[in-house]
Amino acid sequence: MEQIRYSVAACQTDFPNPVDRRQMRASTDRMLAMIDSAVAGSAPFLPVRLVIFPEFAHSAPVFSTVAELLEKLAIPIPNEHTERLEQKAREHQVYIQSGSMLEADSKWPGLVFNTTCLIGPEGILYKYRKVNTWIPYEVHSSPHDLEGYDEPLFPVADTPIGRIGCAICYDWLFPEAIRQLAANGAEVLVRVSAYMDPWGATEPMDWWTVINRCRAIENVAYVAAANQGASLKLYPPYSWPGGSQVVDFDGRLLAAASPGPGERIVVAPIDISSLRHERATRRGHHMLAHLRTEAYPVYGSHRYPPPTKEGGSSVALSYERNSELIDEAKRRLADSE
């Protein structure tokens, strides 16, 4: 069996939030410098081949309406930022999971997606759009909710360093999302997150570590997770505990940043050969193989977003609209019990 072993670097950021497209360049400048640091720091050891960044590393939803986001921050993909990351990937022969950015797509006018890209020396390998938006606050569209959307919801890239899939922040509280990535072949599950206090990497809750370790165990996969380390001053109204970490396929915490704001680069080994051997030979605790799919009728009927008299994707998203949909979904849930 070919030996595939390398280091992953989870780069935790602490940037000011851009308020227009011009200011995004400074964030990308710093990300490129962090890639250089991650590669140089590991050069005498197990080389870094995968570098990951948090949610909103390029830009965050600092405006509350879709119209403002489209006017001031949303950009198409590819763009100058993905092109610069591609150049850096070629320079170092690494793969980069970009921080997420706010995406506008001419195929879906009037909508904004929260999107991250896996970028390698060969270019953009996939574009992942957040499926489970953090409602009611986020007004990005989920591709799941759009009639006629025909692109993969959970793409996985087959690369020389293993099969890589990604999901964004709140996605990870839905085990079904990460299970689908694993079912699609992912061996390294990348978490691009902006997970805040009190749910982040902070005791006594520390949902961050609990979820990362659980998803690794139940999918027999590595989890590489980069979280926002932005301070409250830079990223209100929440404080951001960082805690970026890497977990192996048995749930062992391989490396982690101490909780708290600030830049960090967390480096840990990824052994794809060992993972493949384990998946091939293991009999016990192989939940992917043991899954009794028909046992779960909860997935047999539609849940969210619920149909309403106002219609579906044609209605502009807002905090108020999201709240209405949540309330309707809760009523339908109560009626079905």
N, C-alpha and C positions, 0 to 999 in steps of 0.2 A: 504493500500500500504506500502510495506517495505520502511523504511527510509534509504536512502543512502546519507550520507553527510560527507564530509571529506575535508582536505586541499590538494591543489596541490602546489608543490614547483618548480618554474622555476629557474634552476641553471645556471647562466651566467658565462662563463669561460674566463680566460685570461692566456692561456698557450703558451709557446714556441712551434713552429711547429716541430714535430719529423721529422728527415731526414732519419731514418731507423726504423725497427720494434722494436729494443731494446728500443728505446727512448719512444715508446708508453706507456710503463709501468708507467712512471712518470705521464702521463696524467690520466691514470686509477687510480693510487694511489690518486691523488687529487680529482677525482670525487667521490671515495668512502668516502673520508673525508668530502666532501660537503654533501653527503647523510646523514652521521652521524649528521652533524650540522643542516641540515634541519629538521630531525626527532626530535632532542633534543630541538631545538628552539620552536617547536610547541607542544611539549609534554604536557604543562600545558593548552593548548587551544584546538582547533579543530585539531585532529592529522593529520599529513601528511600521505597520502596513495599512492600518485602519485608524482614521481620526474622526471623531464625532463631536458635534456641537449641540447646544441646547435649543429648545423651542424659542422663537423670536430673537435669535442671535442677530439676524439681519434687520428685522423690524418687528415691532410689537403693535397691537391694535390700540393705539393711544387715543383714537377717536371712537365715539360710541355709535356712529351710523355707517352703514355701507357706503352711502354717498360720499362721506368725508374720506373714508379709507380709499375708495377708488380715485378720488381727486388728488390725494396727497401722498399715498404710500404704495398702493398696489401696483405691481409690475408684472409683465408677462415673463414666462420662463420658456427658453433660456434668456439670459440677460447678461449685463456686464459682470455681475457678481458670480454667476455660475461659470462664466468664461474665465474669470480670474482664478477660481478654484480649480477649474480643469487644467489651467497652465501649471498651477502648483502641484496638482496630482501627477502630471507628467514629469515635472522637475524631480520629485522625490519618489516616483513610482509607488504612490499610495492611493488608497481609496478614502474618500471624504464624504461623510454624511453631513450635509450642510445644515446650519441652523435654519429654522423655518423662516419663511418670508410670506408676505401677503401677496397672493397671486391673482392677477386679472387674466381672463382667457376670453378671446373674442368669440369663441364658440358658446360661451355662457355669459352674455352681456348682462351687466347689472349685478353680478355676483362676485364675491371674494372668497378665495380658498386660503386655508392655512397649509402651506406646502413646504416640504423638504425634499431634497434630491440626493441620491447617491451618485457621486461623481468619481470617475476613475480616469486613468491616463487615456482611455478610449472615449471619454465624454460622459454625458448623463446616462446612467444605466436605468434608472427609474425615477419617477416623480410620484411621491406619496402625498395625497391630500387627506387631511385629518377627517376621519369618518365620524368619530364621536366628539363633536364640538362641546366645549365646556359651557353648556347652557345653564341658566338663561343669559349669562353675560356675553358670550361670544356670538357675534353676528355673522361669522363666516358660514358659508354653505357647506353642508356635508354632501359629497358626491352620491352617497347612498340615497339621498332624498330627491334627486333630480330625475324626472321622467326622461327616458331615452339615453341616460348616461351609460356608455358601453365600454369604458376603460376598466382594467382590473382595479378593484378596490384595495387589494392587499398584494401588490407586486413583490416579487422576490427576484434578486439578481444572482445569477450563477457566475461567480468570479473565480480567478485563480487563488483567492484566499478564502474560499468557501461561499456558501449560499447565504446571502444577507437580505434581511427584511427589516422594515422599520415601521413603527407607529408612534403617534405623538401624544404625549402627556395623558389626558383623560382617557384616551383609547385603552390605556393599560388597566383601567379599572373594570374593563369588560373582558373577561377571560376568553370570550368567543373571538374577539379580534386577534389576540395573540395566538390563539389556537389555530386560526385560519392561516396566519403567516407560517406557522410550523407545518400545517397540512400542505401548504404550498411549497414546502421544502426548506424553509429557513433553518439554518444552523446557528447563525448569530442574529439575535433579536436586538435591534437598536432602539433605545428609548430616547427620543428627543423631547425634552420636557422643560416646562416652567412651572414647577410644583412648589407652591408657597406654604408658609406657616398657616395654620398649625398642622397641616396634613403631611408636610414634606419630611425631610430627613431630620426631624426634631422629636425628641422624646417629650411626652410619653406616647404619642401616636405613631410617628415614624412610618406612615403608610408607604413612603418611598421605598424603604428597604424591604418591608414586608411583601409588597407587591412584586418588586424585582426578583426576590428570591423565590417566591411562589411561582411566578411565570416561568422561571428557569427550570424549576423542578418538574412542573406538570407538562412541559413541552420537551424535556431532555435537550436543552439548548443553552448556549451562552446568552447572557444578557449584558449588553454594554449600554450604560445609561448616563447621559449628560444632562445635568440640571442647571437652571439659572442660578448664578451666584450674585445677582444684582442686589444692591442695597435698597432699603425702603426709600431713601432719598432719590435714587435714580429710577425706581420702578414702582411708584405708588399705585394702588392703595395697599399693597401687600409687602411683607418682608419675605426674602427668598433665601432658603437655607442651604442651597447647593447640595453637597453630599454626593457628588457624582461618583459612580461606582461600577465595578465589573463583577459579575457573578458567574460561576461555572455551571455546567449542566446538572450538577447534583446540589445546587443551591449554596455552594461555598462562596463566601464573600472574598474575592481575590484581592481587591484593592478598593479603597474608598477615601474620599476627601472628608476631612472633619467638617461637621455641620457648621455653617456660617457663611456670610457673604464674602465675595472676593473671587478673583481668578484662581483657578487650580488646573493642573494637568495631572490626571490620574492614569497611570500606565499599568497594564496587567497582561499576562500571557493568554493567548488563545491557541488551543491545540485542536485543530479540526480533525486531524487523524485519530486522536483519542476519542473524540466525540463520535465519529463515524464507526469506529470499532465498537464503542459502547452501544450505539443504536442497533448495530448488526447482531451483537451477541447477547444482549441483555434479554432476560425472560421476565423478571419481576420489575415492577415500577416502570413499565413502558406504556405510559398512559395513552400515547398516540395509537398504539396497536390495540390497547384494551378498551377503546372507546365504544360504548354501546349507544350508537347514535339514535336509534329509534326509541330509546328510553326517555327522551326529553321532549314531550309534546309542547313545551313552552315555546319552541321555535316554529311551531306549525301555523301560527297566525301572526299577522302584522301587529306591531306594537307602537313604534315611533318612527316618524311623526304621525299622529292620528289624522285621518281625513276630517276635514271641517268644511262647513258651508262656504268659507272664504276661499277654499281651494288650497293648492299645495305650493310648489316651488315658485309660482308666479307672484306670491305675496312676499314683499320685502321683509327680511328678518330684522328684528329689533329685540331689545330686552323684553318689551311688553308682549310682542308676538311669541317669543320663545316661552314666556311664562304662561300664555294662553294654551299653547300646545302641551306643555307639561301638565297643566291642570286637567286638560281633556284626556291625556294619556292615563293620568291617575284615576279619573272617573271610570274609564273603560276597564282599568285593572281591577278596581273595586267591584264593578259589575260582573266580572268574570269569575270572581272568587266564590 
